[in-house]
Amino acid sequence: MPEKTDQQRHRHNRGSRGGRPPVFDRETYRRRNTIERCFNRLKGFRGIATRYEKTATSYEAAVTLASFLLWARSV
């Protein structure tokens, strides 16, 4: 995630005690954002958001079905 300017300024003021600045890769952040938006859309399905299914196989099937429905709506 991009770093806030006040955090950059505070670390700069601390000098060598400020720690190493985190690396921000724009392409990685863009891909992460896409995945997070996909999860948020999947959570629109109550059974997936609450993990209603008891077995992993049932849950995987529900996620697959929800993914297909989301894809079909976008076409």
N, CA, C and O atoms as CSV, one atom per row, in Angstrom:
chain,resi,resn,atom,element,x,y,z
A,1,MET,N,N,0.836,-1.169,0.000
A,1,MET,CA,C,0.000,0.000,0.000
A,1,MET,C,C,0.888,1.242,0.000
A,1,MET,O,O,1.973,1.227,0.583
A,2,PRO,N,N,0.442,2.303,-0.641
A,2,PRO,CA,C,1.256,3.509,-0.653
A,2,PRO,C,C,1.390,4.082,0.750
A,2,PRO,O,O,0.473,4.003,1.567
A,3,GLU,N,N,2.535,4.650,0.999
A,3,GLU,CA,C,2.813,5.180,2.323
A,3,GLU,C,C,2.336,6.621,2.426
A,3,GLU,O,O,2.469,7.392,1.476
A,4,LYS,N,N,1.787,6.984,3.565
A,4,LYS,CA,C,1.293,8.344,3.779
A,4,LYS,C,C,2.464,9.316,3.884
A,4,LYS,O,O,3.541,8.961,4.363
A,5,THR,N,N,2.241,10.531,3.434
A,5,THR,CA,C,3.329,11.523,3.412
A,5,THR,C,C,3.778,11.893,4.820
A,5,THR,O,O,4.964,12.141,5.037
A,6,ASP,N,N,2.851,11.935,5.787
A,6,ASP,CA,C,3.278,12.278,7.146
A,6,ASP,C,C,4.152,11.172,7.736
A,6,ASP,O,O,5.059,11.456,8.518
A,7,GLN,N,N,3.891,9.920,7.374
A,7,GLN,CA,C,4.733,8.823,7.850
A,7,GLN,C,C,6.123,8.923,7.235
A,7,GLN,O,O,7.122,8.690,7.915
A,8,GLN,N,N,6.191,9.268,5.960
A,8,GLN,CA,C,7.493,9.451,5.315
A,8,GLN,C,C,8.268,10.563,6.007
A,8,GLN,O,O,9.460,10.428,6.282
A,9,ARG,N,N,7.575,11.664,6.284
A,9,ARG,CA,C,8.229,12.814,6.915
A,9,ARG,C,C,8.728,12.450,8.316
A,9,ARG,O,O,9.846,12.812,8.681
A,10,HIS,N,N,7.916,11.742,9.103
A,10,HIS,CA,C,8.343,11.350,10.451
A,10,HIS,C,C,9.560,10.430,10.396
A,10,HIS,O,O,10.487,10.581,11.192
A,11,ARG,N,N,9.564,9.480,9.465
A,11,ARG,CA,C,10.702,8.579,9.358
A,11,ARG,C,C,11.945,9.341,8.925
A,11,ARG,O,O,13.045,9.067,9.403
A,12,HIS,N,N,11.770,10.296,8.021
A,12,HIS,CA,C,12.903,11.108,7.556
A,12,HIS,C,C,13.477,11.930,8.713
A,12,HIS,O,O,14.694,12.070,8.833
A,13,ASN,N,N,12.599,12.473,9.564
A,13,ASN,CA,C,13.044,13.269,10.713
A,13,ASN,C,C,13.791,12.427,11.734
A,13,ASN,O,O,14.661,12.937,12.440
A,14,ARG,N,N,13.462,11.150,11.819
A,14,ARG,CA,C,14.139,10.270,12.776
A,14,ARG,C,C,15.517,9.859,12.290
A,14,ARG,O,O,16.324,9.356,13.072
A,15,GLY,N,N,15.795,10.064,11.022
A,15,GLY,CA,C,17.120,9.742,10.488
A,15,GLY,C,C,17.363,8.255,10.431
A,15,GLY,O,O,16.510,7.494,9.974
A,16,SER,N,N,18.538,7.834,10.898
A,16,SER,CA,C,18.899,6.419,10.815
A,16,SER,C,C,18.037,5.558,11.735
A,16,SER,O,O,17.951,4.347,11.529
A,17,ARG,N,N,17.399,6.147,12.742
A,17,ARG,CA,C,16.521,5.389,13.642
A,17,ARG,C,C,15.142,5.177,13.035
A,17,ARG,O,O,14.311,4.478,13.615
A,18,GLY,N,N,14.891,5.776,11.868
A,18,GLY,CA,C,13.565,5.728,11.267
A,18,GLY,C,C,13.211,4.414,10.611
A,18,GLY,O,O,12.051,4.194,10.263
A,19,GLY,N,N,14.164,3.549,10.435
A,19,GLY,CA,C,13.889,2.269,9.810
A,19,GLY,C,C,13.967,2.356,8.295
A,19,GLY,O,O,14.054,3.442,7.722
A,20,ARG,N,N,13.934,1.218,7.672
A,20,ARG,CA,C,14.026,1.157,6.219
A,20,ARG,C,C,12.668,1.455,5.614
A,20,ARG,O,O,11.672,0.896,6.073
A,21,PRO,N,N,12.583,2.301,4.613
A,21,PRO,CA,C,11.276,2.593,4.014
A,21,PRO,C,C,10.716,1.371,3.283
A,21,PRO,O,O,11.457,0.647,2.619
A,22,PRO,N,N,9.412,1.148,3.408
A,22,PRO,CA,C,8.817,0.023,2.690
A,22,PRO,C,C,8.819,0.285,1.188
A,22,PRO,O,O,8.723,1.428,0.741
A,23,VAL,N,N,8.926,-0.770,0.438
A,23,VAL,CA,C,8.950,-0.664,-1.013
A,23,VAL,C,C,7.517,-0.668,-1.528
A,23,VAL,O,O,6.695,-1.463,-1.073
A,24,PHE,N,N,7.219,0.205,-2.462
A,24,PHE,CA,C,5.894,0.267,-3.064
A,24,PHE,C,C,6.024,-0.070,-4.537
A,24,PHE,O,O,6.622,0.684,-5.304
A,25,ASP,N,N,5.460,-1.210,-4.934
A,25,ASP,CA,C,5.478,-1.624,-6.326
A,25,ASP,C,C,4.084,-1.400,-6.896
A,25,ASP,O,O,3.129,-2.064,-6.492
A,26,ARG,N,N,3.968,-0.483,-7.817
A,26,ARG,CA,C,2.673,-0.094,-8.365
A,26,ARG,C,C,1.957,-1.277,-9.032
A,26,ARG,O,O,0.746,-1.426,-8.867
A,27,GLU,N,N,2.672,-2.108,-9.773
A,27,GLU,CA,C,2.049,-3.231,-10.488
A,27,GLU,C,C,1.508,-4.279,-9.501
A,27,GLU,O,O,0.414,-4.807,-9.697
A,28,THR,N,N,2.266,-4.576,-8.454
A,28,THR,CA,C,1.801,-5.528,-7.445
A,28,THR,C,C,0.565,-4.996,-6.733
A,28,THR,O,O,-0.379,-5.743,-6.475
A,29,TYR,N,N,0.570,-3.711,-6.416
A,29,TYR,CA,C,-0.587,-3.101,-5.755
A,29,TYR,C,C,-1.813,-3.163,-6.654
A,29,TYR,O,O,-2.923,-3.403,-6.177
A,30,ARG,N,N,-1.622,-2.949,-7.945
A,30,ARG,CA,C,-2.733,-2.994,-8.892
A,30,ARG,C,C,-3.345,-4.395,-8.928
A,30,ARG,O,O,-4.568,-4.537,-8.942
A,31,ARG,N,N,-2.499,-5.431,-8.942
A,31,ARG,CA,C,-3.010,-6.808,-8.955
A,31,ARG,C,C,-3.704,-7.153,-7.636
A,31,ARG,O,O,-4.733,-7.829,-7.630
A,32,ARG,N,N,-3.143,-6.690,-6.531
A,32,ARG,CA,C,-3.742,-6.944,-5.226
A,32,ARG,C,C,-5.119,-6.289,-5.137
A,32,ARG,O,O,-6.053,-6.877,-4.593
A,33,ASN,N,N,-5.244,-5.094,-5.660
A,33,ASN,CA,C,-6.511,-4.381,-5.653
A,33,ASN,C,C,-7.572,-5.157,-6.446
A,33,ASN,O,O,-8.728,-5.229,-6.029
A,34,THR,N,N,-7.187,-5.725,-7.568
A,34,THR,CA,C,-8.115,-6.514,-8.385
A,34,THR,C,C,-8.623,-7.723,-7.603
A,34,THR,O,O,-9.816,-8.025,-7.627
A,35,ILE,N,N,-7.721,-8.409,-6.915
A,35,ILE,CA,C,-8.096,-9.587,-6.132
A,35,ILE,C,C,-9.023,-9.195,-4.982
A,35,ILE,O,O,-10.010,-9.882,-4.718
A,36,GLU,N,N,-8.709,-8.098,-4.300
A,36,GLU,CA,C,-9.553,-7.671,-3.183
A,36,GLU,C,C,-10.956,-7.288,-3.658
A,36,GLU,O,O,-11.938,-7.574,-2.973
A,37,ARG,N,N,-11.057,-6.651,-4.808
A,37,ARG,CA,C,-12.378,-6.312,-5.339
A,37,ARG,C,C,-13.157,-7.574,-5.679
A,37,ARG,O,O,-14.371,-7.628,-5.485
A,38,CYS,N,N,-12.463,-8.586,-6.185
A,38,CYS,CA,C,-13.116,-9.868,-6.497
A,38,CYS,C,C,-13.658,-10.512,-5.220
A,38,CYS,O,O,-14.789,-10.999,-5.207
A,39,PHE,N,N,-12.863,-10.519,-4.148
A,39,PHE,CA,C,-13.331,-11.086,-2.881
A,39,PHE,C,C,-14.536,-10.320,-2.349
A,39,PHE,O,O,-15.470,-10.924,-1.822
A,40,ASN,N,N,-14.521,-9.009,-2.482
A,40,ASN,CA,C,-15.663,-8.220,-2.006
A,40,ASN,C,C,-16.933,-8.551,-2.778
A,40,ASN,O,O,-18.021,-8.580,-2.204
A,41,ARG,N,N,-16.798,-8.797,-4.066
A,41,ARG,CA,C,-17.976,-9.188,-4.850
A,41,ARG,C,C,-18.466,-10.569,-4.442
A,41,ARG,O,O,-19.671,-10.811,-4.374
A,42,LEU,N,N,-17.532,-11.472,-4.172
A,42,LEU,CA,C,-17.930,-12.809,-3.739
A,42,LEU,C,C,-18.629,-12.757,-2.377
A,42,LEU,O,O,-19.533,-13.549,-2.113
A,43,LYS,N,N,-18.217,-11.837,-1.526
A,43,LYS,CA,C,-18.842,-11.723,-0.205
A,43,LYS,C,C,-20.279,-11.221,-0.287
A,43,LYS,O,O,-21.009,-11.251,0.704
A,44,GLY,N,N,-20.683,-10.761,-1.469
A,44,GLY,CA,C,-22.078,-10.383,-1.655
A,44,GLY,C,C,-23.005,-11.578,-1.574
A,44,GLY,O,O,-24.208,-11.421,-1.368
A,45,PHE,N,N,-22.466,-12.748,-1.731
A,45,PHE,CA,C,-23.229,-13.986,-1.578
A,45,PHE,C,C,-23.158,-14.402,-0.107
A,45,PHE,O,O,-22.075,-14.671,0.412
A,46,ARG,N,N,-24.292,-14.452,0.552
A,46,ARG,CA,C,-24.326,-14.677,1.996
A,46,ARG,C,C,-23.663,-15.985,2.408
A,46,ARG,O,O,-22.951,-16.035,3.410
A,47,GLY,N,N,-23.894,-17.030,1.644
A,47,GLY,CA,C,-23.326,-18.338,1.994
A,47,GLY,C,C,-21.814,-18.345,1.970
A,47,GLY,O,O,-21.180,-19.075,2.731
A,48,ILE,N,N,-21.237,-17.543,1.106
A,48,ILE,CA,C,-19.777,-17.478,1.032
A,48,ILE,C,C,-19.242,-16.586,2.139
A,48,ILE,O,O,-18.244,-16.919,2.777
A,49,ALA,N,N,-19.895,-15.459,2.372
A,49,ALA,CA,C,-19.426,-14.519,3.393
A,49,ALA,C,C,-19.474,-15.131,4.788
A,49,ALA,O,O,-18.603,-14.857,5.613
A,50,THR,N,N,-20.483,-15.957,5.059
A,50,THR,CA,C,-20.627,-16.541,6.394
A,50,THR,C,C,-20.092,-17.962,6.471
A,50,THR,O,O,-20.124,-18.582,7.533
A,51,ARG,N,N,-19.601,-18.479,5.354
A,51,ARG,CA,C,-19.106,-19.856,5.261
A,51,ARG,C,C,-20.164,-20.824,5.787
A,51,ARG,O,O,-19.934,-21.582,6.729
A,52,TYR,N,N,-21.316,-20.770,5.153
A,52,TYR,CA,C,-22.466,-21.570,5.570
A,52,TYR,C,C,-22.216,-23.063,5.356
A,52,TYR,O,O,-22.645,-23.883,6.168
A,53,GLU,N,N,-21.526,-23.423,4.272
A,53,GLU,CA,C,-21.275,-24.836,3.986
A,53,GLU,C,C,-20.303,-25.410,5.010
A,53,GLU,O,O,-19.404,-24.720,5.492
A,54,LYS,N,N,-20.498,-26.668,5.328
A,54,LYS,CA,C,-19.677,-27.268,6.375
A,54,LYS,C,C,-18.411,-27.923,5.848
A,54,LYS,O,O,-17.395,-27.954,6.543
A,55,THR,N,N,-18.456,-28.443,4.640
A,55,THR,CA,C,-17.266,-29.116,4.121
A,55,THR,C,C,-16.539,-28.217,3.131
A,55,THR,O,O,-17.133,-27.336,2.509
A,56,ALA,N,N,-15.262,-28.458,3.005
A,56,ALA,CA,C,-14.440,-27.665,2.087
A,56,ALA,C,C,-14.890,-27.853,0.645
A,56,ALA,O,O,-14.839,-26.916,-0.152
A,57,THR,N,N,-15.332,-29.064,0.309
A,57,THR,CA,C,-15.779,-29.343,-1.055
A,57,THR,C,C,-17.035,-28.542,-1.387
A,57,THR,O,O,-17.149,-27.985,-2.478
A,58,SER,N,N,-17.969,-28.485,-0.451
A,58,SER,CA,C,-19.196,-27.707,-0.672
A,58,SER,C,C,-18.883,-26.222,-0.796
A,58,SER,O,O,-19.450,-25.524,-1.637
A,59,TYR,N,N,-17.973,-25.748,0.053
A,59,TYR,CA,C,-17.606,-24.332,0.028
A,59,TYR,C,C,-16.927,-23.989,-1.301
A,59,TYR,O,O,-17.213,-22.951,-1.897
A,60,GLU,N,N,-16.044,-24.847,-1.754
A,60,GLU,CA,C,-15.365,-24.617,-3.039
A,60,GLU,C,C,-16.379,-24.596,-4.186
A,60,GLU,O,O,-16.271,-23.779,-5.100
A,61,ALA,N,N,-17.348,-25.485,-4.132
A,61,ALA,CA,C,-18.386,-25.508,-5.169
A,61,ALA,C,C,-19.195,-24.212,-5.147
A,61,ALA,O,O,-19.536,-23.676,-6.201
A,62,ALA,N,N,-19.502,-23.708,-3.953
A,62,ALA,CA,C,-20.260,-22.456,-3.840
A,62,ALA,C,C,-19.450,-21.284,-4.394
A,62,ALA,O,O,-19.994,-20.425,-5.088
A,63,VAL,N,N,-18.168,-21.249,-4.091
A,63,VAL,CA,C,-17.313,-20.174,-4.611
A,63,VAL,C,C,-17.225,-20.260,-6.131
A,63,VAL,O,O,-17.261,-19.238,-6.816
A,64,THR,N,N,-17.112,-21.469,-6.656
A,64,THR,CA,C,-17.049,-21.651,-8.105
A,64,THR,C,C,-18.350,-21.197,-8.763
A,64,THR,O,O,-18.323,-20.513,-9.786
A,65,LEU,N,N,-19.462,-21.567,-8.192
A,65,LEU,CA,C,-20.755,-21.170,-8.730
A,65,LEU,C,C,-20.936,-19.651,-8.666
A,65,LEU,O,O,-21.393,-19.037,-9.630
A,66,ALA,N,N,-20.580,-19.052,-7.540
A,66,ALA,CA,C,-20.696,-17.598,-7.393
A,66,ALA,C,C,-19.783,-16.884,-8.387
A,66,ALA,O,O,-20.167,-15.869,-8.968
A,67,SER,N,N,-18.580,-17.412,-8.581
A,67,SER,CA,C,-17.656,-16.819,-9.548
A,67,SER,C,C,-18.236,-16.884,-10.953
A,67,SER,O,O,-18.137,-15.924,-11.718
A,68,PHE,N,N,-18.841,-18.020,-11.289
A,68,PHE,CA,C,-19.459,-18.155,-12.598
A,68,PHE,C,C,-20.606,-17.162,-12.770
A,68,PHE,O,O,-20.745,-16.546,-13.827
A,69,LEU,N,N,-21.430,-17.007,-11.728
A,69,LEU,CA,C,-22.541,-16.057,-11.803
A,69,LEU,C,C,-22.042,-14.615,-11.968
A,69,LEU,O,O,-22.612,-13.843,-12.738
A,70,LEU,N,N,-20.989,-14.263,-11.251
A,70,LEU,CA,C,-20.417,-12.923,-11.400
A,70,LEU,C,C,-19.880,-12.718,-12.818
A,70,LEU,O,O,-20.051,-11.656,-13.417
A,71,TRP,N,N,-19.231,-13.753,-13.336
A,71,TRP,CA,C,-18.698,-13.663,-14.701
A,71,TRP,C,C,-19.845,-13.529,-15.700
A,71,TRP,O,O,-19.766,-12.723,-16.627
A,72,ALA,N,N,-20.915,-14.315,-15.518
A,72,ALA,CA,C,-22.053,-14.271,-16.452
A,72,ALA,C,C,-22.724,-12.910,-16.430
A,72,ALA,O,O,-23.181,-12.435,-17.470
A,73,ARG,N,N,-22.793,-12.273,-15.273
A,73,ARG,CA,C,-23.388,-10.937,-15.190
A,73,ARG,C,C,-22.541,-9.911,-15.935
A,73,ARG,O,O,-23.072,-8.951,-16.493
A,74,SER,N,N,-21.243,-10.110,-15.945
A,74,SER,CA,C,-20.363,-9.109,-16.582
A,74,SER,C,C,-20.316,-9.237,-18.097
A,74,SER,O,O,-19.892,-8.310,-18.786
A,75,VAL,N,N,-20.747,-10.375,-18.619
A,75,VAL,CA,C,-20.690,-10.586,-20.082
A,75,VAL,C,C,-21.868,-9.974,-20.760
A,75,VAL,O,O,-21.987,-10.052,-21.982
